[in-house]
Amino acid sequence: MCTSSEPGSKPVRCPICGKPAVVAYRPFCSKRCADIDLAKWFSGGYAVPGREEDEGDGGGPPGGDKGSDADKG
């Protein structure tokens, strides 16, 4: 089953098992394969590359709490 609307295009394959993808679960072939992929994200099996954060950063949003005391008035 080809899930693309372009004639002659290759069918999309499930990145987990390699079977043809199903539109309802694209790019996966089933809920099972979609859940396997989600579990890999949750367990740290996948990672988005990026720069490492500074340890002293505090983890707060950009701009911090500046001005929050002035608004309490």
mmJSON file of the N, C-alpha and C atoms, coordinates in Angstrom:
{"data_MODEL":{"atom_site":{
"group_PDB":["ATOM","ATOM","ATOM","ATOM","ATOM","ATOM","ATOM","ATOM","ATOM","ATOM","ATOM","ATOM","ATOM","ATOM","ATOM","ATOM","ATOM","ATOM","ATOM","ATOM","ATOM","ATOM","ATOM","ATOM","ATOM","ATOM","ATOM","ATOM","ATOM","ATOM","ATOM","ATOM","ATOM","ATOM","ATOM","ATOM","ATOM","ATOM","ATOM","ATOM","ATOM","ATOM","ATOM","ATOM","ATOM","ATOM","ATOM","ATOM","ATOM","ATOM","ATOM","ATOM","ATOM","ATOM","ATOM","ATOM","ATOM","ATOM","ATOM","ATOM","ATOM","ATOM","ATOM","ATOM","ATOM","ATOM","ATOM","ATOM","ATOM","ATOM","ATOM","ATOM","ATOM","ATOM","ATOM","ATOM","ATOM","ATOM","ATOM","ATOM","ATOM","ATOM","ATOM","ATOM","ATOM","ATOM","ATOM","ATOM","ATOM","ATOM","ATOM","ATOM","ATOM","ATOM","ATOM","ATOM","ATOM","ATOM","ATOM","ATOM","ATOM","ATOM","ATOM","ATOM","ATOM","ATOM","ATOM","ATOM","ATOM","ATOM","ATOM","ATOM","ATOM","ATOM","ATOM","ATOM","ATOM","ATOM","ATOM","ATOM","ATOM","ATOM","ATOM","ATOM","ATOM","ATOM","ATOM","ATOM","ATOM","ATOM","ATOM","ATOM","ATOM","ATOM","ATOM","ATOM","ATOM","ATOM","ATOM","ATOM","ATOM","ATOM","ATOM","ATOM","ATOM","ATOM","ATOM","ATOM","ATOM","ATOM","ATOM","ATOM","ATOM","ATOM","ATOM","ATOM","ATOM","ATOM","ATOM","ATOM","ATOM","ATOM","ATOM","ATOM","ATOM","ATOM","ATOM","ATOM","ATOM","ATOM","ATOM","ATOM","ATOM","ATOM","ATOM","ATOM","ATOM","ATOM","ATOM","ATOM","ATOM","ATOM","ATOM","ATOM","ATOM","ATOM","ATOM","ATOM","ATOM","ATOM","ATOM","ATOM","ATOM","ATOM","ATOM","ATOM","ATOM","ATOM","ATOM","ATOM","ATOM","ATOM","ATOM","ATOM","ATOM","ATOM","ATOM","ATOM","ATOM","ATOM","ATOM","ATOM","ATOM","ATOM","ATOM","ATOM","ATOM","ATOM","ATOM"],
"id":[1,2,3,4,5,6,7,8,9,10,11,12,13,14,15,16,17,18,19,20,21,22,23,24,25,26,27,28,29,30,31,32,33,34,35,36,37,38,39,40,41,42,43,44,45,46,47,48,49,50,51,52,53,54,55,56,57,58,59,60,61,62,63,64,65,66,67,68,69,70,71,72,73,74,75,76,77,78,79,80,81,82,83,84,85,86,87,88,89,90,91,92,93,94,95,96,97,98,99,100,101,102,103,104,105,106,107,108,109,110,111,112,113,114,115,116,117,118,119,120,121,122,123,124,125,126,127,128,129,130,131,132,133,134,135,136,137,138,139,140,141,142,143,144,145,146,147,148,149,150,151,152,153,154,155,156,157,158,159,160,161,162,163,164,165,166,167,168,169,170,171,172,173,174,175,176,177,178,179,180,181,182,183,184,185,186,187,188,189,190,191,192,193,194,195,196,197,198,199,200,201,202,203,204,205,206,207,208,209,210,211,212,213,214,215,216,217,218,219],
"type_symbol":["N","C","C","N","C","C","N","C","C","N","C","C","N","C","C","N","C","C","N","C","C","N","C","C","N","C","C","N","C","C","N","C","C","N","C","C","N","C","C","N","C","C","N","C","C","N","C","C","N","C","C","N","C","C","N","C","C","N","C","C","N","C","C","N","C","C","N","C","C","N","C","C","N","C","C","N","C","C","N","C","C","N","C","C","N","C","C","N","C","C","N","C","C","N","C","C","N","C","C","N","C","C","N","C","C","N","C","C","N","C","C","N","C","C","N","C","C","N","C","C","N","C","C","N","C","C","N","C","C","N","C","C","N","C","C","N","C","C","N","C","C","N","C","C","N","C","C","N","C","C","N","C","C","N","C","C","N","C","C","N","C","C","N","C","C","N","C","C","N","C","C","N","C","C","N","C","C","N","C","C","N","C","C","N","C","C","N","C","C","N","C","C","N","C","C","N","C","C","N","C","C","N","C","C","N","C","C","N","C","C","N","C","C","N","C","C","N","C","C"],
"label_atom_id":["N","CA","C","N","CA","C","N","CA","C","N","CA","C","N","CA","C","N","CA","C","N","CA","C","N","CA","C","N","CA","C","N","CA","C","N","CA","C","N","CA","C","N","CA","C","N","CA","C","N","CA","C","N","CA","C","N","CA","C","N","CA","C","N","CA","C","N","CA","C","N","CA","C","N","CA","C","N","CA","C","N","CA","C","N","CA","C","N","CA","C","N","CA","C","N","CA","C","N","CA","C","N","CA","C","N","CA","C","N","CA","C","N","CA","C","N","CA","C","N","CA","C","N","CA","C","N","CA","C","N","CA","C","N","CA","C","N","CA","C","N","CA","C","N","CA","C","N","CA","C","N","CA","C","N","CA","C","N","CA","C","N","CA","C","N","CA","C","N","CA","C","N","CA","C","N","CA","C","N","CA","C","N","CA","C","N","CA","C","N","CA","C","N","CA","C","N","CA","C","N","CA","C","N","CA","C","N","CA","C","N","CA","C","N","CA","C","N","CA","C","N","CA","C","N","CA","C","N","CA","C","N","CA","C","N","CA","C","N","CA","C","N","CA","C","N","CA","C","N","CA","C","N","CA","C"],
"label_alt_id":[null,null,null,null,null,null,null,null,null,null,null,null,null,null,null,null,null,null,null,null,null,null,null,null,null,null,null,null,null,null,null,null,null,null,null,null,null,null,null,null,null,null,null,null,null,null,null,null,null,null,null,null,null,null,null,null,null,null,null,null,null,null,null,null,null,null,null,null,null,null,null,null,null,null,null,null,null,null,null,null,null,null,null,null,null,null,null,null,null,null,null,null,null,null,null,null,null,null,null,null,null,null,null,null,null,null,null,null,null,null,null,null,null,null,null,null,null,null,null,null,null,null,null,null,null,null,null,null,null,null,null,null,null,null,null,null,null,null,null,null,null,null,null,null,null,null,null,null,null,null,null,null,null,null,null,null,null,null,null,null,null,null,null,null,null,null,null,null,null,null,null,null,null,null,null,null,null,null,null,null,null,null,null,null,null,null,null,null,null,null,null,null,null,null,null,null,null,null,null,null,null,null,null,null,null,null,null,null,null,null,null,null,null,null,null,null,null,null,null],
"label_comp_id":["MET","MET","MET","CYS","CYS","CYS","THR","THR","THR","SER","SER","SER","SER","SER","SER","GLU","GLU","GLU","PRO","PRO","PRO","GLY","GLY","GLY","SER","SER","SER","LYS","LYS","LYS","PRO","PRO","PRO","VAL","VAL","VAL","ARG","ARG","ARG","CYS","CYS","CYS","PRO","PRO","PRO","ILE","ILE","ILE","CYS","CYS","CYS","GLY","GLY","GLY","LYS","LYS","LYS","PRO","PRO","PRO","ALA","ALA","ALA","VAL","VAL","VAL","VAL","VAL","VAL","ALA","ALA","ALA","TYR","TYR","TYR","ARG","ARG","ARG","PRO","PRO","PRO","PHE","PHE","PHE","CYS","CYS","CYS","SER","SER","SER","LYS","LYS","LYS","ARG","ARG","ARG","CYS","CYS","CYS","ALA","ALA","ALA","ASP","ASP","ASP","ILE","ILE","ILE","ASP","ASP","ASP","LEU","LEU","LEU","ALA","ALA","ALA","LYS","LYS","LYS","TRP","TRP","TRP","PHE","PHE","PHE","SER","SER","SER","GLY","GLY","GLY","GLY","GLY","GLY","TYR","TYR","TYR","ALA","ALA","ALA","VAL","VAL","VAL","PRO","PRO","PRO","GLY","GLY","GLY","ARG","ARG","ARG","GLU","GLU","GLU","GLU","GLU","GLU","ASP","ASP","ASP","GLU","GLU","GLU","GLY","GLY","GLY","ASP","ASP","ASP","GLY","GLY","GLY","GLY","GLY","GLY","GLY","GLY","GLY","PRO","PRO","PRO","PRO","PRO","PRO","GLY","GLY","GLY","GLY","GLY","GLY","ASP","ASP","ASP","LYS","LYS","LYS","GLY","GLY","GLY","SER","SER","SER","ASP","ASP","ASP","ALA","ALA","ALA","ASP","ASP","ASP","LYS","LYS","LYS","GLY","GLY","GLY"],
"label_asym_id":["A","A","A","A","A","A","A","A","A","A","A","A","A","A","A","A","A","A","A","A","A","A","A","A","A","A","A","A","A","A","A","A","A","A","A","A","A","A","A","A","A","A","A","A","A","A","A","A","A","A","A","A","A","A","A","A","A","A","A","A","A","A","A","A","A","A","A","A","A","A","A","A","A","A","A","A","A","A","A","A","A","A","A","A","A","A","A","A","A","A","A","A","A","A","A","A","A","A","A","A","A","A","A","A","A","A","A","A","A","A","A","A","A","A","A","A","A","A","A","A","A","A","A","A","A","A","A","A","A","A","A","A","A","A","A","A","A","A","A","A","A","A","A","A","A","A","A","A","A","A","A","A","A","A","A","A","A","A","A","A","A","A","A","A","A","A","A","A","A","A","A","A","A","A","A","A","A","A","A","A","A","A","A","A","A","A","A","A","A","A","A","A","A","A","A","A","A","A","A","A","A","A","A","A","A","A","A","A","A","A","A","A","A","A","A","A","A","A","A"],
"label_entity_id":["1","1","1","1","1","1","1","1","1","1","1","1","1","1","1","1","1","1","1","1","1","1","1","1","1","1","1","1","1","1","1","1","1","1","1","1","1","1","1","1","1","1","1","1","1","1","1","1","1","1","1","1","1","1","1","1","1","1","1","1","1","1","1","1","1","1","1","1","1","1","1","1","1","1","1","1","1","1","1","1","1","1","1","1","1","1","1","1","1","1","1","1","1","1","1","1","1","1","1","1","1","1","1","1","1","1","1","1","1","1","1","1","1","1","1","1","1","1","1","1","1","1","1","1","1","1","1","1","1","1","1","1","1","1","1","1","1","1","1","1","1","1","1","1","1","1","1","1","1","1","1","1","1","1","1","1","1","1","1","1","1","1","1","1","1","1","1","1","1","1","1","1","1","1","1","1","1","1","1","1","1","1","1","1","1","1","1","1","1","1","1","1","1","1","1","1","1","1","1","1","1","1","1","1","1","1","1","1","1","1","1","1","1","1","1","1","1","1","1"],
"label_seq_id":[1,1,1,2,2,2,3,3,3,4,4,4,5,5,5,6,6,6,7,7,7,8,8,8,9,9,9,10,10,10,11,11,11,12,12,12,13,13,13,14,14,14,15,15,15,16,16,16,17,17,17,18,18,18,19,19,19,20,20,20,21,21,21,22,22,22,23,23,23,24,24,24,25,25,25,26,26,26,27,27,27,28,28,28,29,29,29,30,30,30,31,31,31,32,32,32,33,33,33,34,34,34,35,35,35,36,36,36,37,37,37,38,38,38,39,39,39,40,40,40,41,41,41,42,42,42,43,43,43,44,44,44,45,45,45,46,46,46,47,47,47,48,48,48,49,49,49,50,50,50,51,51,51,52,52,52,53,53,53,54,54,54,55,55,55,56,56,56,57,57,57,58,58,58,59,59,59,60,60,60,61,61,61,62,62,62,63,63,63,64,64,64,65,65,65,66,66,66,67,67,67,68,68,68,69,69,69,70,70,70,71,71,71,72,72,72,73,73,73],
"pdbx_PDB_ins_code":[null,null,null,null,null,null,null,null,null,null,null,null,null,null,null,null,null,null,null,null,null,null,null,null,null,null,null,null,null,null,null,null,null,null,null,null,null,null,null,null,null,null,null,null,null,null,null,null,null,null,null,null,null,null,null,null,null,null,null,null,null,null,null,null,null,null,null,null,null,null,null,null,null,null,null,null,null,null,null,null,null,null,null,null,null,null,null,null,null,null,null,null,null,null,null,null,null,null,null,null,null,null,null,null,null,null,null,null,null,null,null,null,null,null,null,null,null,null,null,null,null,null,null,null,null,null,null,null,null,null,null,null,null,null,null,null,null,null,null,null,null,null,null,null,null,null,null,null,null,null,null,null,null,null,null,null,null,null,null,null,null,null,null,null,null,null,null,null,null,null,null,null,null,null,null,null,null,null,null,null,null,null,null,null,null,null,null,null,null,null,null,null,null,null,null,null,null,null,null,null,null,null,null,null,null,null,null,null,null,null,null,null,null,null,null,null,null,null,null],
"Cartn_x":[0.84,0.0,0.877,0.683,1.445,0.661,1.321,0.622,0.835,1.624,1.892,0.903,0.579,-0.358,0.334,1.673,2.393,2.507,2.091,2.217,3.686,4.023,5.381,6.337,5.869,6.764,6.882,7.999,8.227,7.308,6.797,5.981,6.857,6.288,7.003,7.1,8.28,8.502,8.554,8.033,8.057,9.513,9.941,11.327,11.643,10.633,10.847,10.985,10.035,10.054,10.265,10.121,10.353,9.138,8.003,6.778,6.259,5.392,4.815,4.024,4.156,3.463,1.969,1.2,-0.246,-0.555,-1.447,-1.743,-2.103,-2.883,-3.317,-2.159,-1.054,0.088,1.369,1.265,2.441,3.412,4.678,5.392,5.475,4.679,4.737,3.672,3.783,2.818,1.691,1.892,0.896,1.071,0.085,0.169,1.316,1.55,2.638,3.983,4.266,5.542,5.633,4.518,4.514,4.816,4.257,4.503,5.948,6.526,7.933,8.815,8.518,9.29,9.14,7.925,7.682,8.449,8.466,9.206,10.699,11.226,12.643,12.926,12.007,12.177,12.15,11.17,11.029,12.217,12.815,13.92,15.275,15.306,16.569,17.289,16.606,17.212,17.479,16.729,16.941,17.318,18.056,18.405,18.481,18.032,18.12,19.445,20.31,21.602,21.437,22.287,22.253,23.41,23.554,24.651,24.265,25.274,25.017,24.752,23.815,23.456,24.485,24.658,25.531,24.904,25.742,25.225,24.618,25.146,24.658,23.463,22.893,21.817,20.525,20.267,19.064,17.868,17.911,16.844,15.578,15.594,14.404,14.226,13.105,12.866,13.793,14.027,14.865,14.304,15.156,14.701,14.499,14.393,14.269,13.032,13.157,12.034,12.055,12.801,12.917,11.539,11.244,9.995,8.819,8.948,7.806,7.401,8.372,8.044,7.341,7.684,7.074,5.607,5.258,3.891,2.953,3.485,2.641,1.92,2.412,1.947,0.954],
"Cartn_y":[-1.183,0.0,1.235,2.076,3.319,4.416,5.093,6.126,7.512,7.632,8.934,9.196,10.46,10.801,10.923,10.92,11.043,9.684,9.594,8.321,7.983,6.719,6.264,6.502,7.08,7.309,6.029,5.908,4.73,4.777,3.624,3.62,3.926,4.611,4.933,3.657,3.396,2.202,2.566,1.68,1.846,1.822,2.832,2.863,1.797,1.169,0.146,-1.24,-1.63,-2.997,-3.084,-1.976,-1.974,-2.296,-2.581,-2.835,-1.52,-1.588,-0.349,0.408,1.713,2.551,2.596,2.824,2.971,4.434,5.03,6.456,6.824,6.021,6.328,6.41,5.707,5.675,6.197,6.845,7.297,8.056,7.775,6.944,5.475,5.046,3.667,2.815,1.492,0.58,0.217,0.44,0.035,0.825,0.713,1.346,0.738,-0.55,-1.223,-0.581,-0.388,0.214,1.672,2.394,3.775,3.807,2.861,2.794,2.4,1.512,1.138,2.366,3.164,4.377,5.371,5.549,6.46,6.006,4.697,4.163,4.442,4.409,4.731,6.186,7.092,8.507,8.654,8.014,8.142,7.564,6.493,5.834,6.458,7.464,8.113,7.438,6.556,5.875,6.806,7.876,8.903,10.192,11.037,12.335,13.359,14.551,15.646,16.359,16.457,17.098,18.586,19.071,20.484,20.789,22.059,22.425,22.095,21.807,21.502,22.789,22.745,23.911,24.112,25.348,25.645,25.084,24.571,24.002,25.067,26.283,27.342,28.084,27.58,28.219,28.29,27.344,27.362,26.721,26.498,25.82,26.626,27.899,28.729,29.217,29.862,30.4,31.575,31.892,33.042,34.306,35.13,36.348,36.175,34.939,34.66,35.273,35.664,36.219,37.736,38.371,39.828,40.468,41.388,42.121,41.442,40.211,39.524,40.135,40.658,41.291,42.624,43.341,44.637,44.482,43.341,43.116,42.735,42.351,41.878,43.019,44.232,45.453,45.579],
"Cartn_z":[0.0,0.0,0.0,-0.936,-1.036,-0.33,0.608,1.367,0.801,-0.248,-0.847,-1.967,-2.199,-3.26,-4.611,-4.628,-5.883,-6.566,-7.829,-8.529,-8.757,-8.581,-8.825,-7.68,-6.575,-5.446,-4.619,-3.911,-3.082,-1.868,-1.435,-0.218,0.996,1.964,3.188,4.016,4.567,5.377,6.858,7.674,9.122,9.595,10.363,10.823,11.878,12.452,13.472,12.853,11.989,11.459,9.954,9.238,7.797,6.94,7.56,6.795,6.222,5.209,4.663,5.735,5.734,6.718,6.433,7.488,7.404,7.709,6.949,7.085,8.527,9.201,10.566,11.554,11.277,12.2,11.566,10.42,9.683,10.575,10.535,9.57,9.968,10.929,11.406,10.733,10.933,10.319,11.273,12.565,13.554,14.845,15.71,17.027,17.816,17.657,18.367,18.039,16.753,16.355,16.804,16.766,17.251,18.747,19.503,20.943,21.254,20.453,20.624,20.443,19.422,19.166,20.317,20.81,21.929,23.171,23.42,24.568,24.44,23.217,23.014,23.375,23.031,23.4,24.919,25.571,27.023,27.779,27.249,27.954,27.646,26.772,26.434,25.283,24.576,23.435,22.268,22.186,21.173,21.897,21.22,21.79,20.67,20.955,19.999,20.257,19.242,19.469,19.769,20.616,20.976,21.896,22.213,23.103,24.54,25.351,26.752,27.51,28.44,29.244,30.345,30.779,31.91,33.176,34.086,35.325,36.238,36.225,37.09,36.53,35.49,34.755,35.574,36.453,37.271,36.599,35.314,34.607,34.422,34.76,34.62,33.2,32.937,31.594,31.309,30.046,29.716,30.355,30.928,31.581,33.069,33.524,34.95,35.567,36.845,37.597,37.639,36.774,36.783,36.634,37.539,37.434,38.096,38.558,39.142,40.48,41.273,42.549,42.339,41.295,41.014,40.62,40.039,39.587,40.73,41.885,42.985,43.703,43.589,44.101,45.101],
"occupancy":[1.0,1.0,1.0,1.0,1.0,1.0,1.0,1.0,1.0,1.0,1.0,1.0,1.0,1.0,1.0,1.0,1.0,1.0,1.0,1.0,1.0,1.0,1.0,1.0,1.0,1.0,1.0,1.0,1.0,1.0,1.0,1.0,1.0,1.0,1.0,1.0,1.0,1.0,1.0,1.0,1.0,1.0,1.0,1.0,1.0,1.0,1.0,1.0,1.0,1.0,1.0,1.0,1.0,1.0,1.0,1.0,1.0,1.0,1.0,1.0,1.0,1.0,1.0,1.0,1.0,1.0,1.0,1.0,1.0,1.0,1.0,1.0,1.0,1.0,1.0,1.0,1.0,1.0,1.0,1.0,1.0,1.0,1.0,1.0,1.0,1.0,1.0,1.0,1.0,1.0,1.0,1.0,1.0,1.0,1.0,1.0,1.0,1.0,1.0,1.0,1.0,1.0,1.0,1.0,1.0,1.0,1.0,1.0,1.0,1.0,1.0,1.0,1.0,1.0,1.0,1.0,1.0,1.0,1.0,1.0,1.0,1.0,1.0,1.0,1.0,1.0,1.0,1.0,1.0,1.0,1.0,1.0,1.0,1.0,1.0,1.0,1.0,1.0,1.0,1.0,1.0,1.0,1.0,1.0,1.0,1.0,1.0,1.0,1.0,1.0,1.0,1.0,1.0,1.0,1.0,1.0,1.0,1.0,1.0,1.0,1.0,1.0,1.0,1.0,1.0,1.0,1.0,1.0,1.0,1.0,1.0,1.0,1.0,1.0,1.0,1.0,1.0,1.0,1.0,1.0,1.0,1.0,1.0,1.0,1.0,1.0,1.0,1.0,1.0,1.0,1.0,1.0,1.0,1.0,1.0,1.0,1.0,1.0,1.0,1.0,1.0,1.0,1.0,1.0,1.0,1.0,1.0,1.0,1.0,1.0,1.0,1.0,1.0,1.0,1.0,1.0,1.0,1.0,1.0],
"B_iso_or_equiv":[0.0,0.0,0.0,0.0,0.0,0.0,0.0,0.0,0.0,0.0,0.0,0.0,0.0,0.0,0.0,0.0,0.0,0.0,0.0,0.0,0.0,0.0,0.0,0.0,0.0,0.0,0.0,0.0,0.0,0.0,0.0,0.0,0.0,0.0,0.0,0.0,0.0,0.0,0.0,0.0,0.0,0.0,0.0,0.0,0.0,0.0,0.0,0.0,0.0,0.0,0.0,0.0,0.0,0.0,0.0,0.0,0.0,0.0,0.0,0.0,0.0,0.0,0.0,0.0,0.0,0.0,0.0,0.0,0.0,0.0,0.0,0.0,0.0,0.0,0.0,0.0,0.0,0.0,0.0,0.0,0.0,0.0,0.0,0.0,0.0,0.0,0.0,0.0,0.0,0.0,0.0,0.0,0.0,0.0,0.0,0.0,0.0,0.0,0.0,0.0,0.0,0.0,0.0,0.0,0.0,0.0,0.0,0.0,0.0,0.0,0.0,0.0,0.0,0.0,0.0,0.0,0.0,0.0,0.0,0.0,0.0,0.0,0.0,0.0,0.0,0.0,0.0,0.0,0.0,0.0,0.0,0.0,0.0,0.0,0.0,0.0,0.0,0.0,0.0,0.0,0.0,0.0,0.0,0.0,0.0,0.0,0.0,0.0,0.0,0.0,0.0,0.0,0.0,0.0,0.0,0.0,0.0,0.0,0.0,0.0,0.0,0.0,0.0,0.0,0.0,0.0,0.0,0.0,0.0,0.0,0.0,0.0,0.0,0.0,0.0,0.0,0.0,0.0,0.0,0.0,0.0,0.0,0.0,0.0,0.0,0.0,0.0,0.0,0.0,0.0,0.0,0.0,0.0,0.0,0.0,0.0,0.0,0.0,0.0,0.0,0.0,0.0,0.0,0.0,0.0,0.0,0.0,0.0,0.0,0.0,0.0,0.0,0.0,0.0,0.0,0.0,0.0,0.0,0.0],
"pdbx_formal_charge":[null,null,null,null,null,null,null,null,null,null,null,null,null,null,null,null,null,null,null,null,null,null,null,null,null,null,null,null,null,null,null,null,null,null,null,null,null,null,null,null,null,null,null,null,null,null,null,null,null,null,null,null,null,null,null,null,null,null,null,null,null,null,null,null,null,null,null,null,null,null,null,null,null,null,null,null,null,null,null,null,null,null,null,null,null,null,null,null,null,null,null,null,null,null,null,null,null,null,null,null,null,null,null,null,null,null,null,null,null,null,null,null,null,null,null,null,null,null,null,null,null,null,null,null,null,null,null,null,null,null,null,null,null,null,null,null,null,null,null,null,null,null,null,null,null,null,null,null,null,null,null,null,null,null,null,null,null,null,null,null,null,null,null,null,null,null,null,null,null,null,null,null,null,null,null,null,null,null,null,null,null,null,null,null,null,null,null,null,null,null,null,null,null,null,null,null,null,null,null,null,null,null,null,null,null,null,null,null,null,null,null,null,null,null,null,null,null,null,null],
"auth_seq_id":[1,1,1,2,2,2,3,3,3,4,4,4,5,5,5,6,6,6,7,7,7,8,8,8,9,9,9,10,10,10,11,11,11,12,12,12,13,13,13,14,14,14,15,15,15,16,16,16,17,17,17,18,18,18,19,19,19,20,20,20,21,21,21,22,22,22,23,23,23,24,24,24,25,25,25,26,26,26,27,27,27,28,28,28,29,29,29,30,30,30,31,31,31,32,32,32,33,33,33,34,34,34,35,35,35,36,36,36,37,37,37,38,38,38,39,39,39,40,40,40,41,41,41,42,42,42,43,43,43,44,44,44,45,45,45,46,46,46,47,47,47,48,48,48,49,49,49,50,50,50,51,51,51,52,52,52,53,53,53,54,54,54,55,55,55,56,56,56,57,57,57,58,58,58,59,59,59,60,60,60,61,61,61,62,62,62,63,63,63,64,64,64,65,65,65,66,66,66,67,67,67,68,68,68,69,69,69,70,70,70,71,71,71,72,72,72,73,73,73],
"auth_comp_id":["MET","MET","MET","CYS","CYS","CYS","THR","THR","THR","SER","SER","SER","SER","SER","SER","GLU","GLU","GLU","PRO","PRO","PRO","GLY","GLY","GLY","SER","SER","SER","LYS","LYS","LYS","PRO","PRO","PRO","VAL","VAL","VAL","ARG","ARG","ARG","CYS","CYS","CYS","PRO","PRO","PRO","ILE","ILE","ILE","CYS","CYS","CYS","GLY","GLY","GLY","LYS","LYS","LYS","PRO","PRO","PRO","ALA","ALA","ALA","VAL","VAL","VAL","VAL","VAL","VAL","ALA","ALA","ALA","TYR","TYR","TYR","ARG","ARG","ARG","PRO","PRO","PRO","PHE","PHE","PHE","CYS","CYS","CYS","SER","SER","SER","LYS","LYS","LYS","ARG","ARG","ARG","CYS","CYS","CYS","ALA","ALA","ALA","ASP","ASP","ASP","ILE","ILE","ILE","ASP","ASP","ASP","LEU","LEU","LEU","ALA","ALA","ALA","LYS","LYS","LYS","TRP","TRP","TRP","PHE","PHE","PHE","SER","SER","SER","GLY","GLY","GLY","GLY","GLY","GLY","TYR","TYR","TYR","ALA","ALA","ALA","VAL","VAL","VAL","PRO","PRO","PRO","GLY","GLY","GLY","ARG","ARG","ARG","GLU","GLU","GLU","GLU","GLU","GLU","ASP","ASP","ASP","GLU","GLU","GLU","GLY","GLY","GLY","ASP","ASP","ASP","GLY","GLY","GLY","GLY","GLY","GLY","GLY","GLY","GLY","PRO","PRO","PRO","PRO","PRO","PRO","GLY","GLY","GLY","GLY","GLY","GLY","ASP","ASP","ASP","LYS","LYS","LYS","GLY","GLY","GLY","SER","SER","SER","ASP","ASP","ASP","ALA","ALA","ALA","ASP","ASP","ASP","LYS","LYS","LYS","GLY","GLY","GLY"],
"auth_asym_id":["A","A","A","A","A","A","A","A","A","A","A","A","A","A","A","A","A","A","A","A","A","A","A","A","A","A","A","A","A","A","A","A","A","A","A","A","A","A","A","A","A","A","A","A","A","A","A","A","A","A","A","A","A","A","A","A","A","A","A","A","A","A","A","A","A","A","A","A","A","A","A","A","A","A","A","A","A","A","A","A","A","A","A","A","A","A","A","A","A","A","A","A","A","A","A","A","A","A","A","A","A","A","A","A","A","A","A","A","A","A","A","A","A","A","A","A","A","A","A","A","A","A","A","A","A","A","A","A","A","A","A","A","A","A","A","A","A","A","A","A","A","A","A","A","A","A","A","A","A","A","A","A","A","A","A","A","A","A","A","A","A","A","A","A","A","A","A","A","A","A","A","A","A","A","A","A","A","A","A","A","A","A","A","A","A","A","A","A","A","A","A","A","A","A","A","A","A","A","A","A","A","A","A","A","A","A","A","A","A","A","A","A","A","A","A","A","A","A","A"],
"auth_atom_id":["N","CA","C","N","CA","C","N","CA","C","N","CA","C","N","CA","C","N","CA","C","N","CA","C","N","CA","C","N","CA","C","N","CA","C","N","CA","C","N","CA","C","N","CA","C","N","CA","C","N","CA","C","N","CA","C","N","CA","C","N","CA","C","N","CA","C","N","CA","C","N","CA","C","N","CA","C","N","CA","C","N","CA","C","N","CA","C","N","CA","C","N","CA","C","N","CA","C","N","CA","C","N","CA","C","N","CA","C","N","CA","C","N","CA","C","N","CA","C","N","CA","C","N","CA","C","N","CA","C","N","CA","C","N","CA","C","N","CA","C","N","CA","C","N","CA","C","N","CA","C","N","CA","C","N","CA","C","N","CA","C","N","CA","C","N","CA","C","N","CA","C","N","CA","C","N","CA","C","N","CA","C","N","CA","C","N","CA","C","N","CA","C","N","CA","C","N","CA","C","N","CA","C","N","CA","C","N","CA","C","N","CA","C","N","CA","C","N","CA","C","N","CA","C","N","CA","C","N","CA","C","N","CA","C","N","CA","C","N","CA","C","N","CA","C","N","CA","C","N","CA","C","N","CA","C"],
"pdbx_PDB_model_num":[1,1,1,1,1,1,1,1,1,1,1,1,1,1,1,1,1,1,1,1,1,1,1,1,1,1,1,1,1,1,1,1,1,1,1,1,1,1,1,1,1,1,1,1,1,1,1,1,1,1,1,1,1,1,1,1,1,1,1,1,1,1,1,1,1,1,1,1,1,1,1,1,1,1,1,1,1,1,1,1,1,1,1,1,1,1,1,1,1,1,1,1,1,1,1,1,1,1,1,1,1,1,1,1,1,1,1,1,1,1,1,1,1,1,1,1,1,1,1,1,1,1,1,1,1,1,1,1,1,1,1,1,1,1,1,1,1,1,1,1,1,1,1,1,1,1,1,1,1,1,1,1,1,1,1,1,1,1,1,1,1,1,1,1,1,1,1,1,1,1,1,1,1,1,1,1,1,1,1,1,1,1,1,1,1,1,1,1,1,1,1,1,1,1,1,1,1,1,1,1,1,1,1,1,1,1,1,1,1,1,1,1,1,1,1,1,1,1,1]
}}}
